[in-house]
């Protein structure tokens, strides 16, 4: 009996190499144009069982335009607040506001409904409510002001390095929630991409940490600031995951986007605080 297309769709694909996995992550997490590589389909839904191991490399590529803008504007003496705003704008444009949409929907859903069903219904609604608007506004405000403080206190190279440090780690925080918490919707985006295998998180965190160490040296970033930022990131995503379990009995794609936003903000704040204390 001939194999049907539906049979092919249910079979696990052969695991991609690092280059294909990186391309898959760039394509999934951003609007950057990435052509299909030999051995992959550019339009297929990614299988996240092993692909996120390459997410740190993809995140660097995704954040690179923003980091270059931060560096060039900072070296050119552009006002710190304007430089930070341009940097965050570049991040938003590169990702197509993927994570910003997640934090807005998460805030609306978790805090705008009174039952799990109603909260999930709100999260699927494309309209932005009061809680979502507040979360989105605060996210932008905190990122811009923290980056401006880093530029003023440590310079343009530190600012660019900060953007590149936060990009991989904050996205892996979302993958941690995907790996450790059951999806609340069996037919949702978080369920359809699959659950990362056990080996993925140590590899992804290890790569993110190694890249952070290189960037700390390149940007003369204070180690204490990075450590504080990572600690704040862990606390923020832990709170988010516990809240999601309590209110909607699991995670969704919006929760993963919110985790990225909280992780990024936390790393920026940790560095800004330590730099402000003269921790260099």
C-alpha positions in Angstrom: 0.0 0.0 0.0 1.4 3.4 -1.0 2.3 5.8 1.8 0.0 8.9 1.9 1.0 12.5 2.5 -0.8 12.3 5.9 1.4 9.4 6.9 4.5 11.4 5.9 3.3 14.3 8.0 3.1 12.2 11.2 6.6 10.8 10.9 9.3 12.4 12.9 11.8 14.2 10.5 15.4 13.3 10.4 17.2 15.6 12.9 18.8 18.6 11.3 22.4 19.5 11.6 23.5 22.6 13.4 23.3 24.9 10.4 19.8 23.7 9.5 18.7 24.0 13.1 20.0 27.5 13.3 18.3 28.5 10.1 15.0 27.0 11.4 15.2 29.0 14.6 16.0 32.2 12.7 13.1 31.7 10.4 10.7 30.8 13.3 11.8 33.6 15.7 12.3 36.5 13.2 11.3 38.1 10.0 14.8 37.8 8.6 14.9 36.2 5.1 16.4 32.7 5.3 16.4 30.5 2.2 15.7 26.8 2.5 18.9 24.8 2.9 19.5 21.4 1.3 17.6 18.8 3.3 14.9 21.1 4.8 11.6 22.5 4.0 11.4 26.3 4.7 7.6 26.1 5.1 7.3 23.1 7.3 6.4 23.5 11.0 9.6 23.2 13.0 10.1 20.2 15.2 11.4 21.5 18.5 12.5 18.2 20.0 16.1 19.0 19.1 16.1 22.2 17.0 16.4 24.6 20.0 19.9 23.4 20.8 20.9 25.9 18.1 18.7 28.7 19.4 21.6 30.6 21.0 23.3 31.0 17.6 20.1 32.0 15.9 19.4 34.5 18.6 22.8 36.2 18.0 21.9 36.6 14.3 18.5 37.9 15.2 19.9 40.5 17.6 22.9 41.5 15.5 21.1 44.3 13.6 20.0 45.9 16.8 23.5 45.5 18.4 25.1 47.2 15.4 22.6 50.1 15.6 23.4 50.4 19.3 27.1 50.4 18.7 27.1 52.8 15.8 24.7 55.3 17.4 26.5 55.1 20.7 29.9 55.7 19.1 28.5 58.6 17.1 27.4 60.3 20.2 23.7 60.0 19.6 21.6 60.8 22.8 21.5 57.7 25.1 17.7 57.6 25.3 17.3 57.9 21.5 20.0 55.2 20.9 18.2 52.9 23.3 14.9 53.5 21.5 16.4 52.8 18.1 17.9 49.6 19.5 14.6 48.3 20.8 12.9 49.4 17.6 15.3 47.3 15.7 14.7 44.3 17.9 10.9 44.7 17.5 11.2 45.0 13.7 13.5 42.1 13.3 11.2 39.7 15.2 8.0 41.2 13.9 6.9 41.9 17.5 6.6 38.2 18.1 7.5 38.3 21.8 5.8 41.6 22.4 2.6 40.1 21.1 3.2 37.2 23.6 3.6 39.4 26.6 0.5 41.5 25.7 -1.7 38.5 25.2 -0.3 36.8 28.4 -1.1 39.8 30.5 -4.6 40.2 29.1 -5.4 36.5 29.5 -3.9 35.8 32.9 -5.2 38.9 34.6 -8.3 39.7 32.5 -10.2 36.5 33.0 -11.7 34.7 35.9 -11.7 31.1 34.7 -9.1 29.1 32.8 -11.4 28.9 29.8 -12.0 32.6 29.7 -8.3 33.4 30.2 -7.4 31.2 27.2 -10.2 32.7 25.1 -8.8 36.2 25.8 -5.3 35.1 25.0 -6.5 33.9 21.5 -8.2 37.3 20.9 -6.0 39.5 18.7 -7.3 42.6 20.3 -5.2 44.2 23.1 -6.9 45.1 26.4 -5.8 47.2 29.3 -3.5 44.7 30.9 -1.9 43.9 27.6 -1.3 47.5 26.8 0.2 48.2 30.2 2.5 45.1 29.9 3.6 46.1 26.5 4.2 49.7 27.5 6.1 48.8 30.6 8.2 46.3 28.6 9.3 49.0 26.1 9.8 51.6 28.8 12.0 49.3 31.0 14.1 48.1 28.1 14.7 51.6 26.6 15.6 53.2 30.0 17.8 50.3 31.1 19.7 50.3 27.8 20.1 54.0 28.0 21.6 53.7 31.5 24.0 51.0 30.3 25.2 53.3 27.4 25.6 56.3 29.8 27.5 54.2 32.4 29.6 51.8 30.3 29.6 53.0 26.7 28.6 51.8 23.3 30.5 48.5 23.2 28.9 47.5 26.5 25.5 48.4 25.1 25.9 46.3 22.0 27.3 43.4 24.1 24.3 43.6 26.4 21.9 43.2 23.6 23.8 40.1 22.3 24.0 38.5 25.8 20.3 38.9 26.5 19.1 37.6 23.1 20.1 33.9 23.5 19.5 33.5 27.2 16.1 35.1 27.2 14.9 32.9 24.4 16.2 29.7 26.0 14.2 30.7 29.1 11.1 30.3 27.0 12.3 26.9 25.7 12.7 25.9 29.4 9.0 26.5 30.0 8.2 24.6 26.8 10.2 21.7 27.9 9.1 21.5 31.6 5.4 22.5 31.5 2.6 20.7 29.6 0.8 22.8 26.9 -2.6 23.8 28.0 -4.0 23.6 24.5 -3.4 20.3 22.7 -4.0 22.0 19.3 -2.0 25.2 20.1 1.2 26.4 18.7 3.2 25.4 21.7 1.9 21.8 21.4 2.3 21.6 17.7 6.1 22.2 17.6 6.8 19.4 20.1 8.6 19.2 23.5 12.4 19.6 23.6 14.3 16.5 24.7 16.2 16.5 27.9 19.6 17.1 26.2 18.4 20.3 24.6 18.3 22.6 27.7 21.8 21.9 29.0 23.2 22.4 25.5 21.2 25.6 24.9 22.0 27.1 28.3 25.7 26.0 28.0 26.1 27.7 24.7 24.3 30.9 25.9 26.6 31.0 28.9 29.7 30.5 26.8 28.6 33.3 24.4 27.9 35.5 27.4 31.4 35.0 28.7 32.9 36.0 25.3 30.7 39.1 25.1 31.5 40.1 28.7 35.1 40.3 27.7 34.4 42.0 24.4 32.1 44.6 25.9 33.9 45.0 29.3 30.6 44.1 31.0 30.6 43.7 34.8 30.3 40.0 35.7 28.2 40.9 38.7 25.7 42.6 36.5 25.4 39.6 34.2 24.9 37.3 37.2 22.3 39.6 38.7 20.5 39.8 35.4 20.5 36.0 35.0 19.2 35.6 38.6 16.4 38.1 38.0 15.6 36.3 34.7 15.3 33.0 36.5 13.1 34.5 39.1 10.9 36.2 36.6 10.4 33.1 34.4 9.8 31.0 37.5 7.0 33.3 38.6 5.5 33.3 35.1 5.5 29.5 34.9 4.0 29.1 38.4 1.3 31.7 37.5 0.5 30.0 34.2 0.2 26.6 35.9 -2.1 28.1 38.5 -4.3 30.1 36.2 -4.4 28.1 32.9 -3.0 24.8 34.0 -0.1 24.9 31.6 1.8 26.9 29.0 1.0 28.4 25.6 3.0 30.1 22.8 2.1 33.5 24.4 3.6 32.4 27.7 6.8 31.5 25.9 6.9 34.9 24.3 6.3 36.6 27.6 9.1 34.6 29.2 11.5 35.9 26.6 10.4 39.5 27.3 10.8 39.1 31.1 14.2 37.4 30.6 15.5 40.2 28.4 14.2 42.9 30.7 15.8 41.2 33.7 19.2 41.0 32.1 19.1 44.6 31.1 18.0 45.7 34.6 20.7 43.6 36.3 23.5 45.2 34.2 22.0 48.7 34.5 21.8 48.4 38.3 25.4 47.1 38.8 26.8 49.7 36.3 24.9 52.4 38.1 26.5 51.2 41.4 29.9 51.6 39.8 30.3 47.8 39.5 32.7 47.9 36.6 
